[in-house]
């Protein structure tokens, strides 16, 4: 039995999300504040994740949402393995999913990733050549406030689409 540590900087629903800057899979700087005015969904993954029902499942859910809501929502897939998942590596990984310009795969320093992930309750640590981590997908409204956090990765793409669609108004 193992209980992962709690993220010390986790935000509560309704809180304003502090701005952050990470690097996109295209090598450009991305600031959360640039997405103001439209909803943002954010997830935490890594490209070498060996568990099909965790990171690959979450990314496939975003691929579904990206096809259905392109131009209406910003999607952010943040790596938890910034040492391996450089912008170049994430560019190769992202190409498999064919994201529109509304979906970015983000990397940065480990401390920056840890701070951003922690705001959404995600913690991660190296273990046996992999990255063990908690999972969550968060929805930020157009005004930059946390609207929802879905813990785990067992939700369906349709459920995620419904949640995001309800927050487009």
C-alpha positions, -999 to +999 in steps of 0.1 A: +000+000+000+014+034-010-003+067-008+013+093-030+022+126-013-002+154-017+007+184-039+015+212-015+003+239-040-030+223-052-056+249-061-093+246-053-121+248-078-129+285-084-093+296-078-076+318-104-048+299-120-014+317-117+002+324-150+031+300-161+054+297-190+065+265-206+078+255-241+056+241-268+064+211-290+072+236-317+099+252-295+079+284-288+072+299-254+036+294-242+021+315-213-012+304-199-023+341-199-023+340-237-052+315-237-075+339-217-109+344-234-114+307-241-116+275-220-084+255-214-082+218-206-049+206-192-035+171-187-002+156-175+014+128-195+048+116-208+057+102-242+073+070-229+045+060-206+042+022-207+007+020-194-019+021-222-047+030-198-030+061-184-010+086-206-019+072-240-056+070-230-055+106-218-038+118-250-063+099-272-091+116-252-076+150-261-073+139-297-111+132-297-119+166-281-095+183-305-114+169-335-148+179-321-140+213-306-111+227-327-111+264-325-132+265-293-109+253-266-071+252-259-057+218-250-025+215-231-006+182-226+022+188-202+050+163-199+060+149-165+094+137-180+111+170-192+145+154-192+135+131-221+105+150-235+123+180-250+105+201-275+119+180-304+108+148-288+073+162-281+071+174-317+077+138-329+052+125-303+026+151-311+028+143-349+013+109-342-019+127-328-021+154-355-030+183-332-045+215-345-029+248-334-053+247-304-035+217-289+000+221-275+024+196-259+044+214-233+078+209-216+100+230-194+124+226-164+115+200-139+109+226-112+085+245-136+066+213-145+064+203-108+049+237-099+023+236-127+014+200-121+011+205-083-015+232-089-038+205-103-029+179-077-005+160-098+027+146-083+053+125-100+086+107-092+111+085-110+107+048-104+123+018-120+131+036-153+096+051-156+078+081-141+052+072-116+025+098-112-010+107-102-034+116-131-058+144-135-074+165-162-084+201-153-107+226-170-099+263-168-126+287-178-122+316-202-115+340-172-086+318-160-104+301-131-103+264-122-137+250-131-131+213-126-105+186-119-111+150-130-089+127-110-076+096-127-077+085-163-108+063-164-132+089-177-142+086-213-135+110-242-173+116-244-175+125-208-145+149-212-161+164-243-194+169-224-177+186-195-157+210-218-188+216-240-208+226-209-182+252-201-180+268-235-210+290-226 
